[in-house]
Amino acid sequence: MQNLEREKLKRLEKRRLKGIALLKKGYTCYGVSKKLGVSKQSVMRWRDKYESEGIEGVKWNGQRGRPTKLNISEKKELKRIILKGPIGNGYPNELWSTYRVSEIIRKNSE
């Protein structure tokens, strides 16, 4: 992971920790969201993680996003398919979309 990306993730962690501190001071989720410029739903997620896991729940754990559901060989196969391009996979143009990729994953997992 690049340093800039790591720094950004640390800044986001710091913002979550500040949000928890504000909640502890009596701010509402709405108040925290306005003060930090985030959605109320984000603050509610932070609060829920904090309540269920403590401070570790809102710290960055070194991972990003949802864990993959593909194993290594499936990832290699997906890469091979994607490198053929959309037209090579029967699509009418050279545009990849998340829908098309998910469609390919579904077809290959049947």
N, CA and C atoms as a LAMMPS dump frame, in Angstrom:
ITEM: TIMESTEP
0
ITEM: NUMBER OF ATOMS
330
ITEM: BOX BOUNDS ff ff ff
-5.0000000000000000e+02 5.0000000000000000e+02
-5.0000000000000000e+02 5.0000000000000000e+02
-5.0000000000000000e+02 5.0000000000000000e+02
ITEM: ATOMS id mol type element x y z
1 1 1 N 0.846 -1.177 0
2 1 2 C 0 0 0
3 1 3 C 0.891 1.24 0
4 2 1 N 0.526 2.223 -0.785
5 2 2 C 1.322 3.433 -0.897
6 2 3 C 1.15 4.302 0.342
7 3 1 N 2.17 5.139 0.606
8 3 2 C 2.142 5.998 1.786
9 3 3 C 0.955 6.945 1.791
10 4 1 N 0.629 7.529 0.62
11 4 2 C -0.498 8.464 0.559
12 4 3 C -1.798 7.779 0.939
13 5 1 N -1.961 6.565 0.473
14 5 2 C -3.167 5.81 0.78
15 5 3 C -3.221 5.487 2.276
16 6 1 N -2.096 5.095 2.832
17 6 2 C -2.018 4.778 4.261
18 6 3 C -2.334 6.021 5.09
19 7 1 N -1.797 7.167 4.673
20 7 2 C -2.058 8.423 5.384
21 7 3 C -3.539 8.768 5.343
22 8 1 N -4.171 8.56 4.192
23 8 2 C -5.6 8.848 4.064
24 8 3 C -6.407 7.958 5.008
25 9 1 N -6.058 6.683 5.064
26 9 2 C -6.779 5.761 5.94
27 9 3 C -6.585 6.133 7.403
28 10 1 N -5.404 6.608 7.755
29 10 2 C -5.147 7.062 9.127
30 10 3 C -5.967 8.319 9.443
31 11 1 N -6.094 9.23 8.462
32 11 2 C -6.919 10.429 8.669
33 11 3 C -8.374 10.037 8.901
34 12 1 N -8.848 9.056 8.126
35 12 2 C -10.225 8.596 8.296
36 12 3 C -10.42 7.973 9.675
37 13 1 N -9.426 7.219 10.123
38 13 2 C -9.492 6.633 11.466
39 13 3 C -9.564 7.735 12.517
40 14 1 N -8.734 8.753 12.348
41 14 2 C -8.711 9.875 13.293
42 14 3 C -10.08 10.56 13.338
43 15 1 N -10.719 10.697 12.178
44 15 2 C -12.051 11.311 12.125
45 15 3 C -13.071 10.446 12.866
46 16 1 N -12.988 9.127 12.696
47 16 2 C -13.907 8.235 13.415
48 16 3 C -13.707 8.357 14.924
49 17 1 N -12.445 8.405 15.352
50 17 2 C -12.15 8.533 16.78
51 17 3 C -12.658 9.866 17.326
52 18 1 N -12.516 10.921 16.531
53 18 2 C -13.038 12.225 16.947
54 18 3 C -14.559 12.162 17.06
55 19 1 N -15.196 11.466 16.122
56 19 2 C -16.647 11.305 16.175
57 19 3 C -17.092 10.598 17.439
58 20 1 N -16.382 9.554 17.823
59 20 2 C -16.71 8.828 19.058
60 20 3 C -16.541 9.748 20.258
61 21 1 N -15.462 10.537 20.268
62 21 2 C -15.229 11.474 21.37
63 21 3 C -16.373 12.48 21.471
64 22 1 N -16.849 12.965 20.335
65 22 2 C -17.966 13.917 20.344
66 22 3 C -19.247 13.255 20.854
67 23 1 N -19.482 12.018 20.448
68 23 2 C -20.656 11.296 20.95
69 23 3 C -20.581 11.147 22.467
70 24 1 N -19.394 10.865 22.979
71 24 2 C -19.211 10.721 24.426
72 24 3 C -19.464 12.039 25.153
73 25 1 N -19.216 13.156 24.465
74 25 2 C -19.458 14.476 25.055
75 25 3 C -20.935 14.848 25.025
76 26 1 N -21.755 14.013 24.374
77 26 2 C -23.183 14.28 24.355
78 26 3 C -23.741 14.747 23.027
79 27 1 N -22.895 14.857 22.021
80 27 2 C -23.392 15.225 20.695
81 27 3 C -24.3 14.111 20.171
82 28 1 N -25.272 14.489 19.383
83 28 2 C -26.107 13.497 18.703
84 28 3 C -25.374 13.025 17.445
85 29 1 N -25.847 11.929 16.875
86 29 2 C -25.258 11.453 15.613
87 29 3 C -25.377 12.53 14.545
88 30 1 N -26.513 13.214 14.521
89 30 2 C -26.715 14.288 13.555
90 30 3 C -25.705 15.413 13.795
91 31 1 N -25.513 15.792 15.062
92 31 2 C -24.566 16.852 15.397
93 31 3 C -23.142 16.501 14.995
94 32 1 N -22.748 15.272 15.256
95 32 2 C -21.407 14.814 14.872
96 32 3 C -21.264 14.831 13.356
97 33 1 N -22.308 14.378 12.659
98 33 2 C -22.23 14.328 11.195
99 33 3 C -22.041 15.725 10.613
100 34 1 N -22.741 16.702 11.162
101 34 2 C -22.606 18.077 10.668
102 34 3 C -21.225 18.643 10.996
103 35 1 N -20.756 18.38 12.203
104 35 2 C -19.455 18.911 12.628
105 35 3 C -18.3 18.318 11.816
106 36 1 N -18.401 17.034 11.47
107 36 2 C -17.307 16.365 10.758
108 36 3 C -17.524 16.278 9.252
109 37 1 N -18.706 16.67 8.78
110 37 2 C -18.968 16.641 7.338
111 37 3 C -19.133 15.249 6.776
112 38 1 N -19.776 14.384 7.545
113 38 2 C -20.039 13.012 7.1
114 38 3 C -21.536 12.741 7.22
115 39 1 N -21.974 11.605 6.712
116 39 2 C -23.396 11.278 6.809
117 39 3 C -23.737 10.803 8.221
118 40 1 N -24.985 10.998 8.595
119 40 2 C -25.457 10.516 9.892
120 40 3 C -25.33 8.998 9.967
121 41 1 N -25.549 8.32 8.836
122 41 2 C -25.443 6.858 8.803
123 41 3 C -24.019 6.4 9.136
124 42 1 N -23.021 7.149 8.659
125 42 2 C -21.628 6.806 8.983
126 42 3 C -21.396 6.898 10.485
127 43 1 N -21.87 7.98 11.077
128 43 2 C -21.696 8.162 12.524
129 43 3 C -22.407 7.042 13.284
130 44 1 N -23.581 6.674 12.819
131 44 2 C -24.317 5.586 13.469
132 44 3 C -23.549 4.267 13.361
133 45 1 N -22.904 4.013 12.211
134 45 2 C -22.072 2.81 12.048
135 45 3 C -20.893 2.836 13.014
136 46 1 N -20.238 4.007 13.126
137 46 2 C -19.106 4.136 14.042
138 46 3 C -19.555 3.855 15.469
139 47 1 N -20.685 4.464 15.847
140 47 2 C -21.213 4.28 17.197
141 47 3 C -21.496 2.806 17.472
142 48 1 N -22.149 2.141 16.522
143 48 2 C -22.485 0.724 16.694
144 48 3 C -21.224 -0.133 16.817
145 49 1 N -20.215 0.148 15.972
146 49 2 C -18.953 -0.601 16.051
147 49 3 C -18.271 -0.351 17.398
148 50 1 N -18.314 0.897 17.848
149 50 2 C -17.698 1.239 19.132
150 50 3 C -18.414 0.518 20.272
151 51 1 N -19.737 0.507 20.231
152 51 2 C -20.507 -0.14 21.293
153 51 3 C -20.295 -1.652 21.311
154 52 1 N -20.115 -2.264 20.142
155 52 2 C -19.965 -3.721 20.099
156 52 3 C -18.513 -4.19 20.249
157 53 1 N -17.543 -3.37 19.792
158 53 2 C -16.144 -3.817 19.776
159 53 3 C -15.183 -2.905 20.529
160 54 1 N -15.7 -1.818 21.073
161 54 2 C -14.82 -0.872 21.754
162 54 3 C -14.033 -0.04 20.758
163 55 1 N -12.986 0.595 21.263
164 55 2 C -12.199 1.513 20.431
165 55 3 C -11.561 0.803 19.237
166 56 1 N -11.239 -0.477 19.38
167 56 2 C -10.648 -1.234 18.266
168 56 3 C -11.615 -1.35 17.091
169 57 1 N -12.902 -1.272 17.366
170 57 2 C -13.904 -1.379 16.312
171 57 3 C -13.904 -0.217 15.339
172 58 1 N -13.403 0.937 15.782
173 58 2 C -13.378 2.107 14.895
174 58 3 C -11.979 2.42 14.375
175 59 1 N -10.99 1.672 14.851
176 59 2 C -9.632 1.862 14.335
177 59 3 C -9.475 1.125 13.018
178 60 1 N -8.533 1.606 12.205
179 60 2 C -8.242 0.952 10.931
180 60 3 C -7.507 -0.337 11.228
181 61 1 N -7.959 -1.448 10.661
182 61 2 C -7.365 -2.755 10.947
183 61 3 C -6.429 -3.245 9.839
184 62 1 N -6.095 -2.368 8.908
185 62 2 C -5.184 -2.753 7.841
186 62 3 C -5.87 -3.342 6.622
187 63 1 N -7.17 -3.552 6.706
188 63 2 C -7.917 -4.101 5.578
189 63 3 C -8.818 -3.022 4.999
190 64 1 N -9.152 -3.201 3.733
191 64 2 C -10.068 -2.272 3.084
192 64 3 C -11.175 -3.063 2.438
193 65 1 N -12.369 -2.564 2.557
194 65 2 C -13.494 -3.159 1.854
195 65 3 C -13.915 -4.517 2.38
196 66 1 N -14.861 -5.067 1.705
197 66 2 C -15.413 -6.37 2.057
198 66 3 C -14.43 -7.471 1.661
199 67 1 N -14.304 -8.506 2.491
200 67 2 C -13.404 -9.61 2.124
201 67 3 C -13.841 -10.271 0.814
202 68 1 N -12.872 -10.721 0.046
203 68 2 C -13.173 -11.353 -1.233
204 68 3 C -13.857 -12.701 -1.032
205 69 1 N -14.703 -13.048 -1.968
206 69 2 C -15.361 -14.351 -1.943
207 69 3 C -14.719 -15.305 -2.945
208 70 1 N -13.756 -14.796 -3.713
209 70 2 C -13.091 -15.61 -4.73
210 70 3 C -11.795 -16.187 -4.177
211 71 1 N -11.526 -17.439 -4.515
212 71 2 C -10.237 -18.012 -4.124
213 71 3 C -9.186 -17.617 -5.17
214 72 1 N -7.959 -18.012 -4.95
215 72 2 C -6.854 -17.592 -5.825
216 72 3 C -7.055 -18.045 -7.265
217 73 1 N -7.47 -19.287 -7.469
218 73 2 C -7.645 -19.763 -8.851
219 73 3 C -8.808 -19.045 -9.535
220 74 1 N -9.854 -18.727 -8.787
221 74 2 C -10.977 -17.979 -9.371
222 74 3 C -10.548 -16.565 -9.748
223 75 1 N -9.706 -15.955 -8.934
224 75 2 C -9.191 -14.618 -9.254
225 75 3 C -8.343 -14.654 -10.525
226 76 1 N -7.509 -15.681 -10.653
227 76 2 C -6.67 -15.815 -11.855
228 76 3 C -7.534 -15.997 -13.097
229 77 1 N -8.566 -16.816 -12.983
230 77 2 C -9.481 -17.043 -14.107
231 77 3 C -10.207 -15.751 -14.468
232 78 1 N -10.669 -15.012 -13.47
233 78 2 C -11.355 -13.743 -13.72
234 78 3 C -10.416 -12.764 -14.429
235 79 1 N -9.176 -12.701 -13.991
236 79 2 C -8.199 -11.813 -14.636
237 79 3 C -8.011 -12.203 -16.099
238 80 1 N -7.882 -13.511 -16.365
239 80 2 C -7.712 -13.992 -17.734
240 80 3 C -8.906 -13.578 -18.596
241 81 1 N -10.096 -13.731 -18.065
242 81 2 C -11.315 -13.378 -18.802
243 81 3 C -11.369 -11.875 -19.052
244 82 1 N -11.09 -11.089 -18.032
245 82 2 C -11.164 -9.63 -18.16
246 82 3 C -10.133 -9.11 -19.155
247 83 1 N -8.955 -9.717 -19.181
248 83 2 C -7.92 -9.271 -20.119
249 83 3 C -8.316 -9.505 -21.576
250 84 1 N -9.268 -10.409 -21.819
251 84 2 C -9.781 -10.601 -23.187
252 84 3 C -10.62 -9.403 -23.625
253 85 1 N -11.055 -8.594 -22.677
254 85 2 C -11.855 -7.415 -22.984
255 85 3 C -13.331 -7.737 -23.1
256 86 1 N -14.17 -6.718 -23.003
257 86 2 C -15.615 -6.932 -23.102
258 86 3 C -16.048 -7.537 -24.438
259 87 1 N -15.502 -7.036 -25.549
260 87 2 C -15.899 -7.567 -26.86
261 87 3 C -15.488 -9.03 -26.974
262 88 1 N -14.304 -9.364 -26.487
263 88 2 C -13.844 -10.743 -26.492
264 88 3 C -14.699 -11.666 -25.64
265 89 1 N -15.509 -11.069 -24.781
266 89 2 C -16.411 -11.841 -23.929
267 89 3 C -17.867 -11.73 -24.376
268 90 1 N -18.063 -11.223 -25.603
269 90 2 C -19.41 -11.205 -26.168
270 90 3 C -20.231 -9.957 -25.925
271 91 1 N -19.618 -8.918 -25.355
272 91 2 C -20.356 -7.673 -25.141
273 91 3 C -20.21 -6.783 -26.373
274 92 1 N -21.162 -5.873 -26.607
275 92 2 C -21.171 -5.093 -27.845
276 92 3 C -20.182 -3.928 -27.892
277 93 1 N -19.544 -3.589 -26.76
278 93 2 C -18.596 -2.471 -26.768
279 93 3 C -17.461 -2.755 -25.785
280 94 1 N -16.492 -1.856 -25.731
281 94 2 C -15.301 -2.05 -24.897
282 94 3 C -15.437 -1.437 -23.504
283 95 1 N -16.624 -1.386 -22.973
284 95 2 C -16.834 -0.802 -21.646
285 95 3 C -17.073 -1.891 -20.609
286 96 1 N -16.241 -1.892 -19.553
287 96 2 C -16.485 -2.789 -18.436
288 96 3 C -17.379 -2.057 -17.443
289 97 1 N -18.258 -2.773 -16.809
290 97 2 C -19.071 -2.227 -15.725
291 97 3 C -19.067 -3.24 -14.593
292 98 1 N -19.422 -2.788 -13.41
293 98 2 C -19.497 -3.732 -12.289
294 98 3 C -20.541 -4.802 -12.573
295 99 1 N -21.598 -4.427 -13.282
296 99 2 C -22.624 -5.417 -13.626
297 99 3 C -22.036 -6.512 -14.518
298 100 1 N -21.277 -6.117 -15.521
299 100 2 C -20.698 -7.106 -16.439
300 100 3 C -19.716 -8.027 -15.713
301 101 1 N -18.881 -7.441 -14.869
302 101 2 C -17.914 -8.267 -14.135
303 101 3 C -18.646 -9.229 -13.209
304 102 1 N -19.666 -8.741 -12.506
305 102 2 C -20.411 -9.64 -11.613
306 102 3 C -21.135 -10.721 -12.407
307 103 1 N -21.589 -10.382 -13.605
308 103 2 C -22.234 -11.367 -14.473
309 103 3 C -21.234 -12.468 -14.863
310 104 1 N -20.015 -12.079 -15.185
311 104 2 C -18.971 -13.048 -15.533
312 104 3 C -18.66 -13.944 -14.334
313 105 1 N -18.561 -13.339 -13.159
314 105 2 C -18.292 -14.13 -11.954
315 105 3 C -19.41 -15.14 -11.725
316 106 1 N -20.657 -14.684 -11.861
317 106 2 C -21.807 -15.595 -11.678
318 106 3 C -21.759 -16.746 -12.676
319 107 1 N -21.519 -16.427 -13.954
320 107 2 C -21.486 -17.465 -14.994
321 107 3 C -20.404 -18.504 -14.719
322 108 1 N -19.264 -18.057 -14.221
323 108 2 C -18.145 -18.973 -13.995
324 108 3 C -18.234 -19.73 -12.677
325 109 1 N -19.154 -19.338 -11.822
326 109 2 C -19.28 -20.056 -10.551
327 109 3 C -20.418 -21.07 -10.586
328 110 1 N -21.109 -21.156 -11.714
329 110 2 C -22.23 -22.104 -11.835
330 110 3 C -21.739 -23.491 -12.128
